[in-house]
Amino acid sequence: MIGDLAMNGPPLRLGAGEPIFGENIDQIYQSWNKLIEMGVTDLYPSHGPPFNIKVLKNKLRRKRFI
């Protein structure tokens, strides 16, 4: 369970990724990288259905954070 570190779907956002409330997006991305380094494959957010870590990897690549 990742809590509010990432969301999947409503409210206010379509698709998985950044939480709607986050004060420091760089810190969020660093935490996502930690999950990737730990070998996590499936994420269970507080908001929305579970999703695969590949979603976060792709977002980090697009943001050029990894």
Backbone as JSON, one array per atom type, in Angstrom:
{
  "sequence": "MIGDLAMNGPPLRLGAGEPIFGENIDQIYQSWNKLIEMGVTDLYPSHGPPFNIKVLKNKLRRKRFI",
  "N": [[0.84, -1.18, 0.0], [0.61, 2.16, -0.9], [-0.51, 4.46, -0.03], [-1.14, 7.9, -0.25], [0.9, 8.51, -1.99], [0.85, 8.12, -4.7], [-1.76, 8.28, -7.12], [-4.68, 6.79, -8.62], [-6.81, 7.48, -10.97], [-10.02, 9.09, -10.37], [-10.33, 11.33, -7.53], [-10.52, 14.26, -9.61], [-8.4, 13.65, -11.44], [-7.32, 11.97, -14.31], [-6.2, 8.75, -15.0], [-3.21, 7.1, -13.73], [-0.8, 8.3, -11.35], [0.76, 11.34, -10.36], [-0.05, 12.57, -7.12], [-2.97, 14.47, -6.23], [-2.66, 16.29, -4.24], [0.25, 17.54, -3.17], [3.14, 18.75, -1.79], [5.85, 18.91, -2.54], [6.99, 18.06, -5.43], [9.38, 17.02, -6.42], [10.31, 15.54, -4.25], [8.33, 13.61, -4.12], [8.8, 12.28, -6.55], [11.35, 11.27, -5.96], [10.67, 9.44, -3.98], [9.13, 7.71, -5.52], [11.16, 6.67, -7.11], [12.56, 5.25, -5.16], [10.74, 3.2, -4.62], [10.85, 1.87, -7.07], [13.56, 1.08, -7.09], [13.47, -0.72, -4.98], [12.23, -2.83, -6.1], [9.5, -3.05, -6.32], [6.42, -4.04, -7.79], [3.61, -3.95, -8.09], [1.24, -1.49, -7.26], [-0.73, -0.18, -4.64], [-2.82, 2.18, -4.23], [-4.32, 4.71, -2.06], [-6.39, 5.95, -3.31], [-8.29, 4.96, -5.91], [-7.97, 2.1, -8.17], [-5.56, -0.68, -7.92], [-2.33, -0.51, -9.59], [0.35, -1.0, -12.0], [3.87, -0.61, -11.43], [5.16, 0.27, -13.69], [3.77, 2.39, -14.74], [4.49, 4.6, -13.15], [7.23, 4.6, -13.66], [7.25, 5.28, -16.39], [6.16, 7.87, -16.27], [8.15, 9.17, -14.8], [10.28, 8.99, -16.61], [9.29, 10.55, -18.72], [9.26, 13.0, -17.43], [11.89, 13.34, -17.21], [13.21, 12.54, -14.92], [14.45, 10.25, -14.25]],
  "CA": [[0.0, 0.0, 0.0], [1.43, 3.37, -1.01], [-1.25, 5.6, 0.49], [-1.35, 9.02, -1.17], [2.12, 8.79, -2.75], [0.4, 8.17, -6.09], [-3.2, 8.05, -7.23], [-5.13, 6.17, -9.85], [-8.17, 7.87, -11.31], [-10.67, 10.19, -9.63], [-10.98, 12.56, -7.97], [-9.81, 15.34, -10.29], [-7.29, 13.27, -12.3], [-7.51, 10.75, -15.1], [-4.98, 7.96, -15.1], [-2.4, 6.97, -12.52], [0.37, 9.17, -11.27], [0.96, 12.3, -9.31], [-1.18, 12.84, -6.24], [-3.52, 15.81, -6.46], [-2.12, 17.14, -3.19], [1.64, 17.23, -2.89], [3.84, 20.02, -1.64], [7.16, 18.9, -3.17], [6.91, 17.03, -6.46], [10.68, 16.35, -6.51], [10.34, 14.54, -3.17], [7.44, 12.53, -4.56], [9.52, 11.53, -7.57], [12.4, 10.52, -5.28], [10.01, 8.31, -3.33], [8.78, 6.75, -6.58], [12.41, 6.0, -7.47], [12.85, 4.28, -4.1], [9.87, 2.04, -4.86], [11.41, 1.18, -8.23], [14.8, 0.44, -6.65], [13.13, -1.82, -4.08], [11.68, -3.92, -6.88], [8.05, -3.09, -6.23], [5.8, -4.2, -9.1], [2.2, -3.56, -8.05], [0.99, -0.41, -6.31], [-2.09, -0.15, -4.11], [-3.01, 3.54, -3.7], [-5.52, 4.98, -1.27], [-7.43, 6.45, -4.21], [-8.3, 4.28, -7.18], [-7.57, 0.69, -8.18], [-4.13, -0.96, -8.02], [-1.72, -0.39, -10.91], [1.72, -1.48, -12.1], [4.93, 0.39, -11.25], [5.55, 0.78, -15.01], [3.11, 3.69, -14.94], [5.33, 5.62, -12.53], [8.49, 4.63, -14.42], [7.02, 6.04, -17.62], [5.99, 9.29, -15.92], [9.47, 9.7, -14.43], [11.06, 9.14, -17.85], [8.78, 11.73, -19.44], [9.66, 14.2, -16.69], [13.36, 13.28, -17.21], [13.64, 12.44, -13.52], [15.31, 9.06, -14.12]],
  "C": [[0.88, 1.24, 0.0], [0.7, 4.62, -0.51], [-1.48, 6.66, -0.57], [-0.11, 9.38, -1.97], [1.86, 8.85, -4.24], [-1.08, 7.84, -6.11], [-3.51, 7.38, -8.56], [-6.59, 6.54, -10.08], [-8.7, 9.01, -10.46], [-10.2, 10.24, -8.2], [-10.01, 13.49, -8.72], [-8.72, 14.93, -11.27], [-7.66, 11.99, -13.05], [-6.19, 10.02, -15.21], [-4.19, 7.97, -13.8], [-1.25, 7.96, -12.53], [0.37, 10.1, -10.1], [-0.28, 12.46, -8.43], [-1.69, 14.26, -6.47], [-3.04, 16.79, -5.4], [-0.7, 16.69, -2.9], [2.42, 18.53, -2.86], [5.16, 20.06, -2.41], [7.22, 17.76, -4.17], [8.25, 16.31, -6.63], [10.82, 15.27, -5.43], [9.46, 13.34, -3.51], [8.15, 11.66, -5.58], [10.66, 10.72, -6.95], [11.83, 9.3, -4.58], [9.59, 7.26, -4.35], [10.02, 5.97, -6.98], [12.8, 4.95, -6.43], [12.01, 3.02, -4.27], [10.41, 1.21, -6.02], [12.66, 0.42, -7.83], [14.54, -0.76, -5.75], [12.53, -3.0, -4.83], [10.18, -4.08, -6.78], [7.46, -3.23, -7.64], [4.36, -3.7, -9.14], [1.98, -2.55, -6.93], [-0.49, -0.4, -5.92], [-2.32, 1.22, -3.46], [-4.27, 3.64, -2.85], [-6.69, 5.39, -2.14], [-7.3, 5.76, -5.56], [-7.81, 2.85, -7.08], [-6.05, 0.51, -8.25], [-3.63, -0.78, -9.46], [-0.26, -0.79, -10.85], [2.72, -0.33, -11.99], [5.39, 0.98, -12.59], [4.94, 2.14, -15.29], [3.98, 4.8, -14.36], [6.67, 5.73, -13.24], [8.34, 5.48, -15.67], [6.87, 7.52, -17.33], [7.34, 9.91, -15.55], [10.35, 9.89, -15.65], [10.61, 10.38, -18.62], [9.17, 13.03, -18.76], [11.18, 14.32, -16.62], [13.92, 13.27, -15.79], [14.48, 11.19, -13.28], [16.13, 8.91, -15.39]]
}
